[in-house]
Amino acid sequence: MPRAAAPAKTPSARTPRTASSKVAKPSASDATEKNKPLVEDIRLLGRILGDVIREQEGRPAFDLIERVRQLSVAYRIKKDASAGRVLDRLLKNLSADQTVSVIRAFSYFSHLANIAEDRHHVRRRMHHEAAGTHQEGSLAHCFEKLARADHRAADIAGTLAKAYISPVLTAHPTEVQRKSILDAERAIAELISQRDELRADSERRLNEALLTARVTQLWQTRMLRYAKLTVADEIENALSYYHATFLRQIPRMYAEVEEALPGHEVAAFFRMGNWIGGDRDGNPNVSAETLRLALSRQSETALRHYLTEVHTLGAELSISQMLAPVSVEMIALADSSPDKSPHREDEPYRRALTGIYARLAATLHELTGTEALRHAVAPQSPYLAPEEFLADLRVIERSLRSHHAGALIGPRLAPLMRAVQVFGFHLATVDLRQSSDQHEAVIGELLRVARIEPDYSALDETARRELLLRLLNEARSLRVRGVEYSEWAQRELAIFEAAVEGRRRYGKLAIRHYIISHTEDVSDLLEVLLLQKECGLMRGLLSEEAQADLIVSPLFETIGDLRNAGTIMQQFYALPGIAALVARGGGEQDVMLGYSDSNKDGGFFTSNWELYRAEIALVEMFAPLEEQHGIRLRLFHGRGGTVGRGGGPSYQAILAQPPGTVGGQIRLTEQGEVINSKYANPEIGRRNLETLVAATLEATLLHPTKAAPKAFLEAAEQLSQGSMAAYRALVYETPGFTDYFFSATPIREIAELNIGSRPASRKASRAIEDLRAIPWGFSWGQCRVALPGWCGFGSAVEQFLGEDKKQRATRLELLQRMHRQWPFFRTLLSNLDMVLAKSDLRIASRYVELVEDKRLGKRIFAAIRAEWDLTCQALATITGDEQPLQSNPSLARSIEHRFPYLDPLNHLQVELMRRYRKRREGDPANERLQRGIHISINGVAAGLRNTG
């Protein structure tokens, strides 16, 4: 196949940037030796894929795919217009079977190119480390910066002792990969990583044979699901990343921190979070049963990891008491073990670990109902808490350290102890989430049946607050015995009751946060407190010594909600008893900020600006609460994969937060394909975990505390107003825009994909307001417009600059200064640059052909193109960059290598959508058409990477 194109010259002048000139010209370094291994890996994988296709599909199929590849390279890289016309005719005339074959080939190549790129990132990082230079975002680089700023190890350790950093895995309907595909790709990644160390020809031939076997497996493995993904499937998919990365790489990351802070205890500041199984917002498939399943499977994953490590540790700690002394407490631990084998009588560590294993096996059975894989002795009394297990491991650690065997601690015992600290018996904290209107409905039913309030929904906000506060100060339950409540109310209450059970069974950290989607007023928070009280998660009266188990976390999503965030939280804490309640619960207050809906509501720039303003307002509001009550604000960033949903590099995103908003506390979601991109490869995974820690430390200890200059803030406000007006004028006020969207993007086909347990829309309507932000952004990415990631900015800049030449020059200089000096603005423009580089209006114009009303299609696409051109020009003018991605050569290189292989997928997707939408009922070709479209969606998503 498909061999990778070698780096080639690509013409591009950045100002003005045109739709036909999009790919960055590689920097000179792209031709140097450092990128040679990447090109070789891509070519190797492309050649193997080609060989597999020729063997599996036959020579004609291979020749067709190779012809498509050659024409696409000529069109994309060599700018051969005639090649583009020939390619277009060729693709339009393919049969359904030929089309599926070509789509599969280029989709798999996108996946293989991702593997090669990931390996090259690891390779370059290792090269830098070997040379004593550390890349930005690494822990080593972070600690170097902290040292230069005179931050002592004790101060850093003290900051970490109060820190809380947590990536939270979520399931959303954009993850298009099956676990079988992911497993095969992990095997390929491991084989590719081995090639750098192979020297003998025989070893390299064997490696290539194994790669061929895995690529053959990929080709013969169904890429798509035939059945709708269930919540149970999503749980298993998420757990696969713990096996591959988190359980081993997080302890390794902690070890790096410990190495940088010798002599200082490093607290368990980094934890994992999870929404899968507990996120009910718009997903009727999530219930109390899925929550129980998630908690049980998570616990089983953690415990089986511990069992494996304890078993292996027992094999390693073969120390004889006749040759090395042991501590008294170690002897006591060994003597308490049921292992009485005479063969191990002088081996106290092995005897102790046999006993520990037996207790863990009993714990596994007690918590999950499953059995350990091996039993040297019968399971013993289970551990009641992970702290008991950790205490036994510490006995072993102290004994080894006190008798000159400290070298045996680092390889396995230390990572195991750290894993127990981080993962406990629960693995990850499961968040509960539901929309505020659903809480309102349940409260309304409870109050109506109890004859307390016949129509709760009709009450104004003041009356609601008064009623809810009164009920929070009454000891009685709202539920009436013998009454049959609606099925919906019972399902909602069952979630809270399952949370009580889950916390008792797996520990308090198993469930800690309750997210309220669409928080619009104070009563939304009080309703969840009342539901906690009703189900046993809150004890005592609010006016006395009440304690709530779950942190009530509002989610502010729309532009209006973000603007009200500070006010709502201020009014909430002004209520009697609330501050004391939170302080008694640990003094933690999570506030979640939604990037997706705010973007769909107001556009790219306005969303980012209103998030920035909301954070500042919240920090100012919480400052006296922390001083008076010790209540800490922790912002939870609901980021997606695409820039339009808050995506982009995490390191820059965290550093771009307003001064004072991080403070060692941050949670952020990881969604869609981004989870696979970041964490499927263990080395890449650790790098991304390190980045979160490094950015949080730098934002906390090195970030300027002074607010941005007033002129910057005022300019951003003006840009926001202009951007939102332009965005809404196009998306919400242009007649026919909704029809255009549903015709010129694959949104309809995406809704048919078995790629998530959550519906694509909250309501059965075509209104953009009701569409989930995730498929909204995903659809625009598929057709290469990526509208949510840039729309409105060009008009905003043009309006801000104005017509007057003198004013224009002055204001342009201000924007350029903002780009140089303000991390928020610089990061925003960097992300904008990335989005524009991945968009392609030449490709997008093909999708316009799918709009039946040709005049409507041309009119709206012309408006999109005009705004896109304005945005490209504005970006180039402010940054001064002559070409796209000038400051991001690695991404520029990636785009050059992969886009010639991505273009045919888009062309074929359009052609198949055209045929599918004109299908006749009962036509046997319909299934192949649909399958081809869905595989193309998979391939485009893999090629663009951050589309979730």
Stockholm file with secondary structure:
# STOCKHOLM 1.0

chainA/1-948         MPRAAAPAKTPSARTPRTASSKVAKPSASDATEKNKPLVEDIRLLGRILGDVIREQEGRPAFDLIERVRQLSVAYRIKKDASAGRVLDRLLKNLSADQTVSVIRAFSYFSHLANIAEDRHHVRRRMHHEAAGTHQEGSLAHCFEKLARADHRAADIAGTLAKAYISPVLTAHPTEVQRKSILDAERAIAELISQRDELRADSERRLNEALLTARVTQLWQTRMLRYAKLTVADEIENALSYYHATFLRQIPRMYAEVEEALPGHEVAAFFRMGNWIGGDRDGNPNVSAETLRLALSRQSETALRHYLTEVHTLGAELSISQMLAPVSVEMIALADSSPDKSPHREDEPYRRALTGIYARLAATLHELTGTEALRHAVAPQSPYLAPEEFLADLRVIERSLRSHHAGALIGPRLAPLMRAVQVFGFHLATVDLRQSSDQHEAVIGELLRVARIEPDYSALDETARRELLLRLLNEARSLRVRGVEYSEWAQRELAIFEAAVEGRRRYGKLAIRHYIISHTEDVSDLLEVLLLQKECGLMRGLLSEEAQADLIVSPLFETIGDLRNAGTIMQQFYALPGIAALVARGGGEQDVMLGYSDSNKDGGFFTSNWELYRAEIALVEMFAPLEEQHGIRLRLFHGRGGTVGRGGGPSYQAILAQPPGTVGGQIRLTEQGEVINSKYANPEIGRRNLETLVAATLEATLLHPTKAAPKAFLEAAEQLSQGSMAAYRALVYETPGFTDYFFSATPIREIAELNIGSRPASRKASRAIEDLRAIPWGFSWGQCRVALPGWCGFGSAVEQFLGEDKKQRATRLELLQRMHRQWPFFRTLLSNLDMVLAKSDLRIASRYVELVEDKRLGKRIFAAIRAEWDLTCQALATITGDEQPLQSNPSLARSIEHRFPYLDPLNHLQVELMRRYRKRREGDPANERLQRGIHISINGVAAGLRNTG
#=GR chainA/1-948 SS CCCCCCCCCCCCCCSSCCTTCCSCCCCGGGGSGGGHHHHHHHHHHHHHHHHHHHHHHCHHHHHHHHHHHHHHHHHHTSCCHHHHHHHHHHHHTCCHHHHHHHHHHHHHHHHHHHHHHHHHHHHHHHHHHHTTCCCTTSHHHHHHHHHHTTCCHHHHHHHHHTCEEEEEECCCTTCCCCHHHHHHHHHHHHHHHHGGGCCSHHHHHHHHHHHHHHHHHHHHSCCSCSSCCCHHHHHHHHHHHIIIIIHHHHHHHHHHHHHHSTTSCCCCCBCCEECTTTBCTTCTTCCHHHHHHHHHHHHHHHHHHHHHHHHHHHHHCCCCTTTSCCCHHHHHHHHTSSCCCGGGTTCHHHHHHHHHHHHHHHHHHHHHSCCCSCCSSCCCSCCSSHHHHHHHHHHHHHHHHHTTCGGGIIIIIHHHHHHHHHHTTTSSEECEEEEHHHHHHHHHHHHHHTTSCTTGGGSCHHHHHHHHHHHHTCCSCSCCTTCCCCHHHHHHHHHHHHHHHHHHHHCGGGSCEEEEETCCSHHHHHHHHHHHHHHTSEESCTTTTCEESSEEEEEECSHHHHHHHHHHHHHHHHSTTHHHHHHHTTSEEEEEEESHHHHHHHCHHHHHHHHHHHHHHHHHHHHHHHHHHCCEEEEEEECCSSGGGTCSCHHHHHHTSCTTSCTTEEEEEECTHHHHHHHSSHHHHHHHHHHHHHHHHHHHHTSCCSCCCHHHHHHHHHHHHHHHHHHHHHHTTSTTHHHHHHHHSTHHHHHHSCCCSSCSBSSSSCCGGGBCHHHHHHHHHHTTCCGGGTTTHHHHHHHHHCSCHHHHHHHHHHHHHHHHHCHHHHHHHHHHHHHHHHCCHHHHHHHHTTCSSHHHHHHHHHHHHHHHHHHHHHHHHHHCCSSTTTTCHHHHHHHHHHHHHHHHHHHHHHHHHHHHHTCCTTCTHHHHHHHHHHHHHHHHHHHHCCCC
#=GC SS_cons         CCCCCCCCCCCCCCSSCCTTCCSCCCCGGGGSGGGHHHHHHHHHHHHHHHHHHHHHHCHHHHHHHHHHHHHHHHHHTSCCHHHHHHHHHHHHTCCHHHHHHHHHHHHHHHHHHHHHHHHHHHHHHHHHHHTTCCCTTSHHHHHHHHHHTTCCHHHHHHHHHTCEEEEEECCCTTCCCCHHHHHHHHHHHHHHHHGGGCCSHHHHHHHHHHHHHHHHHHHHSCCSCSSCCCHHHHHHHHHHHIIIIIHHHHHHHHHHHHHHSTTSCCCCCBCCEECTTTBCTTCTTCCHHHHHHHHHHHHHHHHHHHHHHHHHHHHHCCCCTTTSCCCHHHHHHHHTSSCCCGGGTTCHHHHHHHHHHHHHHHHHHHHHSCCCSCCSSCCCSCCSSHHHHHHHHHHHHHHHHHTTCGGGIIIIIHHHHHHHHHHTTTSSEECEEEEHHHHHHHHHHHHHHTTSCTTGGGSCHHHHHHHHHHHHTCCSCSCCTTCCCCHHHHHHHHHHHHHHHHHHHHCGGGSCEEEEETCCSHHHHHHHHHHHHHHTSEESCTTTTCEESSEEEEEECSHHHHHHHHHHHHHHHHSTTHHHHHHHTTSEEEEEEESHHHHHHHCHHHHHHHHHHHHHHHHHHHHHHHHHHCCEEEEEEECCSSGGGTCSCHHHHHHTSCTTSCTTEEEEEECTHHHHHHHSSHHHHHHHHHHHHHHHHHHHHTSCCSCCCHHHHHHHHHHHHHHHHHHHHHHTTSTTHHHHHHHHSTHHHHHHSCCCSSCSBSSSSCCGGGBCHHHHHHHHHHTTCCGGGTTTHHHHHHHHHCSCHHHHHHHHHHHHHHHHHCHHHHHHHHHHHHHHHHCCHHHHHHHHTTCSSHHHHHHHHHHHHHHHHHHHHHHHHHHCCSSTTTTCHHHHHHHHHHHHHHHHHHHHHHHHHHHHHTCCTTCTHHHHHHHHHHHHHHHHHHHHCCCC
//
